[in-house]
């Protein structure tokens, strides 16, 4: 069975709701074991034991959250030489345009290296509830891609 990890940081309910909606979508794929983890709870073993990962963050000052950055700081050197090459995608709860958060994540994960398999899902401001279907579909798409061996 393939394993998919959702690693996210939140200080507000918006990013947490997005993570839960995406998790709901992942659970539609029964042949993939999905784990929903706060970035502070995840570590290098999360990446090493996963076949794919979804990163989530609020946009803070045009950047990813400090909590997700801390996850990258704690795991990078422990997995860098292992060339894990697993697929990833990203979601952002944005107050601005979300591109700074996405760009910062994309720069870092190239070093692991990880493989981007979907365009980032950026949800703006208070539009979380009205984008539930989009989030569920995003999660389901990642899980289905793993299940089918596309990624």
PEURKA-V406236 format. One record per residue. N is the residue number from 1. RES is the residue in one small letter. SS is DSSP state (alpha for helix, beta for strand, coil for the rest). PHI is phi in degrees with one decimal (* if undefined). D_CENTER is the distance of its C-alpha to the mean C-alpha in Angstrom with 1 decimal. Layout:
N & RES & SS & PHI & D_CENTER
N & RES & SS & PHI & D_CENTER
This chain:
1 & x & coil & * & 19.6
2 & x & beta & -77.9 & 16.2
3 & x & beta & -118.9 & 13.4
4 & x & beta & -119.7 & 9.8
5 & x & beta & -114.4 & 7.7
6 & x & beta & -105.3 & 5.1
7 & x & beta & -114.5 & 5.4
8 & x & beta & -143.8 & 6.3
9 & x & coil & -125.9 & 9.6
10 & x & coil & -152.4 & 12.2
11 & x & coil & -124.0 & 15.9
12 & x & coil & -129.8 & 16.6
13 & x & alpha & -75.7 & 16.5
14 & x & alpha & -61.7 & 14.8
15 & x & alpha & -66.9 & 11.2
16 & x & alpha & -63.3 & 12.0
17 & x & alpha & -62.9 & 13.4
18 & x & alpha & -58.4 & 10.6
19 & x & alpha & -60.1 & 8.4
20 & x & alpha & -68.2 & 11.7
21 & x & alpha & -64.8 & 12.4
22 & x & alpha & -64.8 & 9.4
23 & x & alpha & -59.0 & 10.3
24 & x & alpha & -56.1 & 13.8
25 & x & alpha & -66.1 & 13.2
26 & x & alpha & -61.9 & 11.9
27 & x & coil & -66.7 & 15.0
28 & x & coil & -67.2 & 17.2
29 & x & coil & -99.3 & 16.9
30 & x & coil & -65.6 & 19.3
31 & x & coil & -87.7 & 19.2
32 & x & beta & -121.9 & 15.6
33 & x & beta & -86.2 & 15.1
34 & x & beta & -111.4 & 11.9
35 & x & beta & -121.4 & 11.1
36 & x & beta & -106.5 & 9.7
37 & x & beta & -130.2 & 9.9
38 & x & beta & -66.7 & 10.5
39 & x & coil & -56.7 & 9.9
40 & x & coil & -67.4 & 13.7
41 & x & coil & -89.1 & 14.0
42 & x & coil & -85.2 & 11.9
43 & x & coil & -148.6 & 13.8
44 & x & alpha & -61.7 & 14.7
45 & x & alpha & -65.5 & 15.7
46 & x & alpha & -60.6 & 12.3
47 & x & alpha & -68.6 & 11.5
48 & x & alpha & -68.3 & 15.1
49 & x & coil & -99.5 & 15.2
50 & x & coil & -100.6 & 12.2
51 & x & coil & -94.2 & 12.8
52 & x & beta & -168.8 & 9.2
53 & x & beta & -145.5 & 5.7
54 & x & beta & -117.6 & 2.4
55 & x & beta & -100.9 & 1.7
56 & x & beta & -131.7 & 4.4
57 & x & beta & -156.2 & 7.9
58 & x & beta & -77.7 & 11.4
59 & x & coil & -88.9 & 13.5
60 & x & beta & -118.1 & 16.1
61 & x & coil & 54.6 & 19.2
62 & x & coil & 73.9 & 17.5
63 & x & beta & -142.0 & 15.0
64 & x & coil & -68.8 & 11.7
65 & x & coil & -68.9 & 12.6
66 & x & alpha & -62.6 & 14.8
67 & x & alpha & -64.8 & 13.0
68 & x & alpha & -71.7 & 9.8
69 & x & alpha & -60.2 & 12.5
70 & x & alpha & -60.5 & 14.4
71 & x & alpha & -57.1 & 11.8
72 & x & alpha & -62.4 & 12.1
73 & x & alpha & -61.4 & 15.8
74 & x & alpha & -76.4 & 16.3
75 & x & alpha & -107.2 & 14.8
76 & x & alpha & -53.6 & 15.7
77 & x & alpha & -69.8 & 19.4
78 & x & alpha & -77.2 & 19.1
79 & x & alpha & -119.8 & 17.2
80 & x & alpha & -52.7 & 18.3
81 & x & alpha & -78.2 & 21.5
82 & x & alpha & -83.7 & 20.0
83 & x & coil & 44.9 & 18.6
84 & x & coil & -67.7 & 15.9
85 & x & coil & 45.4 & 15.0
86 & x & coil & -96.9 & 12.3
87 & x & beta & -73.6 & 10.3
88 & x & beta & -144.0 & 6.8
89 & x & beta & -147.8 & 5.5
90 & x & beta & -135.8 & 4.4
91 & x & beta & -128.2 & 6.0
92 & x & beta & -134.6 & 8.9
93 & x & beta & -94.5 & 11.8
94 & x & beta & -106.1 & 14.5
95 & x & coil & -97.5 & 18.1
96 & x & coil & -112.9 & 19.1
97 & x & coil & -114.8 & 17.7
98 & x & coil & 79.6 & 14.1
99 & x & alpha & -68.5 & 15.0
100 & x & alpha & -64.6 & 15.5
101 & x & alpha & -64.4 & 12.0
102 & x & alpha & -63.5 & 10.7
103 & x & alpha & -59.7 & 13.7
104 & x & alpha & -65.9 & 13.3
105 & x & alpha & -66.0 & 9.8
106 & x & alpha & -61.0 & 11.4
107 & x & alpha & -64.4 & 14.5
108 & x & alpha & -68.5 & 13.3
109 & x & alpha & -70.9 & 11.4
110 & x & coil & -61.5 & 14.6
111 & x & coil & -77.6 & 16.4
112 & x & coil & -69.5 & 14.7
113 & x & coil & -90.7 & 14.8
114 & x & coil & -117.8 & 11.7
115 & x & beta & -114.0 & 12.3
116 & x & beta & -71.8 & 10.7
117 & x & coil & -118.1 & 11.5
118 & x & coil & -152.6 & 10.8
119 & x & coil & -66.3 & 11.6
120 & x & coil & -63.9 & 9.2
121 & x & beta & -95.7 & 9.7
122 & x & beta & -115.0 & 11.7
123 & x & beta & -112.9 & 13.7
124 & x & beta & -93.1 & 16.7
125 & x & coil & 47.0 & 18.5
126 & x & coil & -90.3 & 19.9
127 & x & coil & -89.6 & 18.9
128 & x & coil & -62.5 & 16.3
129 & x & alpha & -63.5 & 18.7
130 & x & alpha & -74.6 & 20.1
131 & x & alpha & -113.5 & 16.8
132 & x & alpha & -57.2 & 16.1
133 & x & alpha & -59.1 & 17.1
134 & x & alpha & -61.2 & 14.8
135 & x & alpha & -68.8 & 11.8
136 & x & alpha & -59.8 & 13.3
137 & x & alpha & -63.3 & 14.1
138 & x & alpha & -60.1 & 10.6
139 & x & alpha & -64.2 & 9.5
140 & x & alpha & -63.1 & 13.0
141 & x & alpha & -61.7 & 12.9
142 & x & alpha & -66.7 & 10.2
143 & x & alpha & -64.1 & 12.1
144 & x & alpha & -64.3 & 15.3
145 & x & alpha & -60.5 & 14.7
146 & x & alpha & -66.6 & 14.3
147 & x & alpha & -59.2 & 17.3
148 & x & alpha & -83.5 & 19.4
149 & x & coil & 76.8 & 18.9
150 & x & coil & -69.3 & 17.9
151 & x & coil & -106.0 & 15.1
